Amino acid sequence: MFATTNKGSEGVGDLLPPHARNRMTVIQMRKINQEEWIDWGINNGVDATILGWAKDNPQIFHSFEDVKNPDDNPYIFHPNQQRPSFVTPRSLEAASDWVKLRDTMDDTTLTGFLMGTIGERGAMDLMAFVKLADQMPRRDDILKDPKNAKIPTSASAVVMVVFRSLASMSKDYINPFMEYLVRLDQEAQGMFANGVRNPKYHAQQLVMTNKKFTDWAMQNNYMFSADKK
């Protein structure tokens, strides 16, 4: 049997008296890090905009214990500054649900929902990323015409295209996406390949047995040569 609780330093009242604590083994678990959460998000339907924002903002995964002055990280929970809303892995997933509905509301409404989910600073920064979505080709554009689907001008939007494609990979999408992928820069191509190579990636077998991907991997073997040392 196991149970989880907040740390006493978080100031939320989760404290055990000594005689109760003595009846169990207590260990401290670290927070999930940026890379782990993004890998999880790819496999669990998190919106690509959220994944792209998370990649560009590692500070949203920091612990308050590493931040002496709460003003140094305005995104996260800090017991010395009781923010009503803040960024956590849990609230990021909730923010994803709102961002997926962005076509049903105006920017002011969406910003309000995000403020109530991940806090004011996180919401304002994330909205800048949401507006980058206009640079992204639709998935159907890549599916139907990969050689002419638009290439984002922003590096952050390119990242979101890669994350979205990893998350929504399917048998009919892999071939056209590989034709589209080679039009992106080498960093984006490597990011896709590393996502596929993650042991927990849900479509790993589908991609790795695809001829266009294996041909690409053979031609770009130098990208992974460091792994063999």
C-alpha positions in Angstrom: 0.0 0.0 0.0 1.2 3.5 -0.7 -0.2 7.0 -0.2 0.9 10.4 -1.4 0.8 13.8 0.4 2.1 17.3 0.2 5.3 18.2 1.9 5.2 20.1 5.2 7.2 23.0 3.6 4.4 23.7 1.2 2.3 25.0 4.0 -1.0 23.3 3.2 -1.3 21.4 6.5 -0.3 17.9 5.5 1.6 17.0 8.6 1.8 13.6 10.3 2.4 13.3 14.1 5.5 11.3 15.0 3.6 8.2 16.2 1.8 8.0 12.9 4.8 8.6 10.8 6.7 5.9 12.7 4.2 3.3 11.2 5.3 3.8 7.7 8.3 4.4 5.4 8.4 8.0 4.2 10.3 8.9 1.1 10.6 12.1 -0.9 9.8 11.9 -4.6 11.2 14.4 -7.1 9.0 16.3 -9.5 8.6 15.2 -13.1 11.1 17.1 -15.3 10.4 19.0 -18.5 11.5 16.2 -20.9 9.5 13.5 -19.0 6.3 15.6 -19.0 6.6 16.4 -22.7 7.0 12.7 -23.5 3.9 12.0 -21.4 2.0 14.8 -23.1 2.8 13.5 -26.5 1.3 10.1 -25.6 -1.7 11.5 -23.7 -3.3 14.0 -26.1 -1.9 17.2 -24.7 -2.4 20.1 -27.2 0.7 20.8 -29.3 0.7 24.5 -28.3 1.1 23.5 -24.6 3.9 21.1 -25.5 5.7 23.7 -27.5 5.3 26.3 -24.6 6.6 23.7 -22.1 9.7 23.0 -24.2 10.5 26.7 -24.4 10.0 27.3 -20.7 11.8 24.8 -18.4 11.3 27.2 -15.5 7.6 26.2 -15.2 8.8 22.8 -13.9 11.1 24.2 -11.2 10.4 23.6 -7.5 9.8 26.4 -5.1 12.5 25.0 -3.0 15.0 26.1 -5.6 13.6 29.6 -5.7 14.3 31.7 -2.7 12.5 34.8 -4.0 9.1 33.9 -5.4 9.3 36.9 -7.8 12.2 35.1 -9.5 9.7 32.5 -10.9 6.2 34.0 -11.3 4.8 30.8 -12.9 5.0 28.3 -10.1 3.5 27.7 -6.6 5.5 29.3 -3.8 4.4 29.2 -0.1 5.8 32.8 0.5 3.5 34.2 -2.2 0.1 32.5 -2.3 -0.9 32.7 -5.9 -4.5 31.5 -6.5 -3.5 29.8 -9.8 -0.1 28.6 -11.0 1.6 26.2 -13.4 2.0 22.5 -12.4 2.0 19.4 -14.6 -1.7 19.0 -13.6 -2.8 22.5 -14.4 -0.9 22.3 -17.8 -3.1 19.4 -18.8 -6.2 21.4 -17.7 -4.9 24.3 -19.8 -4.6 22.0 -22.7 -8.4 21.3 -22.5 -9.1 25.0 -22.8 -6.7 25.6 -25.6 -8.3 22.8 -27.6 -11.5 24.8 -27.4 -9.9 28.0 -28.7 -11.9 28.0 -31.9 -15.1 28.4 -29.9 -14.2 31.6 -28.0 -12.4 34.9 -28.4 -9.0 35.6 -27.1 -10.2 37.5 -24.1 -12.3 34.6 -22.9 -9.6 32.1 -23.5 -7.1 34.3 -21.6 -9.5 34.5 -18.7 -9.9 30.7 -18.5 -6.1 30.2 -18.7 -5.5 32.8 -15.9 -7.8 30.8 -13.7 -6.0 27.6 -14.6 -2.2 28.4 -14.7 -2.1 32.0 -13.3 -1.8 35.4 -14.8 1.9 35.3 -16.0 1.6 31.8 -17.4 -1.7 32.7 -19.3 -0.2 35.8 -20.9 2.9 34.0 -22.1 0.9 31.0 -23.3 -1.4 33.2 -25.3 1.5 34.4 -27.3 2.2 30.8 -28.2 -1.5 30.2 -29.1 -1.2 33.0 -31.7 1.7 31.2 -33.3 -0.8 28.4 -34.2 -1.8 30.5 -37.3 1.7 29.8 -38.7 1.1 26.0 -38.5 -0.2 24.0 -41.4 -3.3 22.0 -40.7 -2.8 18.3 -40.3 -5.0 17.7 -43.3 -2.8 20.0 -45.4 0.2 17.7 -44.6 -1.9 14.6 -45.2 -3.1 15.7 -48.6 -0.2 17.8 -50.0 3.0 17.4 -47.9 5.2 18.9 -50.6 3.3 22.2 -50.6 2.0 22.5 -47.0 3.3 25.6 -45.4 6.4 25.7 -43.3 6.2 27.9 -40.2 8.5 30.9 -40.0 8.9 30.6 -36.3 11.1 27.9 -34.7 8.5 27.5 -31.9 5.7 26.8 -34.4 7.9 24.2 -36.1 8.3 22.5 -32.7 4.6 22.5 -32.3 4.1 20.9 -35.7 6.5 18.1 -34.7 4.9 17.5 -31.4 1.4 17.5 -32.9 2.5 15.0 -35.5 4.1 12.7 -32.9 0.9 12.8 -30.9 -1.5 12.2 -33.8 0.5 9.7 -35.8 -1.5 7.2 -37.8 -1.0 4.7 -40.6 -2.3 7.0 -43.3 -0.3 10.0 -41.9 3.2 8.6 -41.6 4.1 8.6 -45.4 3.0 12.2 -46.1 4.5 13.4 -42.9 7.9 12.0 -43.8 7.7 13.8 -47.1 6.9 17.0 -45.1 9.5 16.4 -42.5 12.5 16.5 -44.9 11.4 20.1 -45.7 12.0 21.1 -42.1 15.5 22.0 -40.6 17.8 19.3 -39.3 17.0 20.1 -35.6 13.3 19.6 -36.2 14.0 16.3 -38.0 16.2 15.1 -35.1 13.5 16.1 -32.6 11.0 13.9 -34.4 13.4 11.0 -34.5 14.2 11.3 -30.8 10.5 11.3 -30.0 10.0 8.1 -32.0 12.9 6.5 -30.3 11.5 7.1 -26.8 10.6 3.6 -25.4 7.2 4.9 -24.3 6.2 6.4 -27.6 2.8 5.0 -28.5 3.3 4.7 -32.3 6.9 3.6 -32.2 6.4 0.3 -34.1 4.3 2.0 -36.7 6.9 4.6 -37.5 10.0 2.5 -37.2 8.7 -0.1 -39.6 7.8 2.5 -42.2 10.1 2.5 -45.2 10.2 6.2 -45.6 11.3 6.6 -42.0 13.9 3.8 -42.2 15.3 5.3 -45.4 15.5 8.7 -43.7 17.2 7.1 -40.7 19.9 5.5 -42.9 20.6 8.8 -44.7 20.8 10.7 -41.4 22.6 8.1 -39.3 25.2 10.7 -38.3 22.6 12.3 -36.0 22.7 9.3 -33.7 26.4 8.4 -33.9 27.0 9.9 -30.5 24.7 7.3 -29.0 27.0 4.5 -30.0 30.1 5.9 -28.2 
